[in-house]
Amino acid sequence: MIPLVNLPGQYKKIKKEILEQIEVVLESCSFIQGEFVSEFENKFASMHEANFGSGCSNGTSAIHLALQALGVKLGDEVITVPNTFFATAEAILHAGAKPVFVDIDSNTHNMDVSQIEAAITDRTRAIMPVHLYGNPADMAPLMNIAKRYGLFVIEDCAQAHLAKYRGQYVGTFGDAATFSFYPGKNLGAYGDAGFVFTRSRAHEAVVRKLLDHGRMSKYEHDMVGYNYRMDEIQAAVLLVKLSYLRKWTEIRRKNAEKYKSLISQTGVSIVQSIEGTESAHHLFVLEVSNRLEVMDYMKSKGVGTSIHYPVPLHLQPALAYLGHKTGDFPVSEAAAQRVLSLPLCAELTEGQVEFISQEFLKIVRP
Ligand SMILES: *Cc1c(COP(=O)(O)O)cnc(C)c1O
């Protein structure tokens, strides 16, 4: 069996270090706000050359914190894409704002920046690009628009650890950026965890306060915040894994290149990266017209596949009250019908990539 992501295989390789570090936390009995979280915060932020970074409880709370720290509130609008995980819009709604969607580009499946301006109103406060599948969104034109209209930019980097756009790490372009360490992400905790980058010290201070009950001191609160803290066991696990992240990202890249070399001449369309970017290769996503058939066949060969994502956000039942209908974002809708993810992780071998590609090409219809 070749799973989409081989977490047991990864654990086997790092088990000794992980257990040692978890034991240190258990022995210390310091589970919240100890040294591991601070050390991880420093290392993760500096690895990305980010100004400030705070650990938090998950990638969804990270987005909520970033929005609220920037002052996004009830009645505001935040521009994002329909082709993402539900949490992107959910967190915008948690902040009291309304997600306003713009369609995606058919080659990159990321925000079509040429459509942003038409979506701006006098209520727009922020643009939230998602670096989906680890592929950087087109940040240069996006930042120009944000500057011209005085809008904040918050990058959803949940899938894009260590990805680069024109030599610069994603997450360092906007006013804030958010990461997820959900177990299946490129850097995964053993539970839930997340991260917020901020560009300014003032925003950083608000993020830190909000994620810890709006505390000034232990029992004095000058803001109503949340319990959105990262815990020490997760930070200890993440610190062990962080030392492998560059190497793992490099193996993901090699595996993705291998897939491309085997599949790209066959007429099957693969989601593209834009020039001058280095993807984090979170997922290997292509478009097929006989998806169910491919998935069944691959399953019969012991290969896991998945769909990221089958329902664009504007057509999610929970968001029906936003009033969208089929046809509003045709590129996202077409992608949702056709996308398929093949296994991609650092544990995947070259031989497995060859086997998966061979079997995939036997059944796929472009
Ligand atoms: C995973 C993910 C999130 C949410 O992260 P959690 O840690 O699961 O809360 C948000 N946005 C995107 C694009 C994601 O992939």
The ligand as a Gaussian input file, in Angstrom:
#p B3LYP/6-31G(d) Opt

LIG

0 1
 C       -4.791000      22.998000       6.631000
 C       -5.228000      24.316000       6.120000
 C       -5.777000      25.299000       6.961000
 C       -6.179000      25.040000       8.377000
 O       -5.196000      24.547000       9.198000
 P       -5.593000      23.708000      10.511000
 O       -4.288000      23.561000      11.210000
 O       -6.157000      22.404000      10.060000
 O       -6.565000      24.508000      11.294000
 C       -6.048000      26.544000       6.425000
 N       -5.798000      26.815000       5.128000
 C       -5.312000      25.889000       4.283000
 C       -5.064000      26.255000       2.857000
 C       -5.025000      24.607000       4.748000
 O       -4.545000      23.699000       3.892000

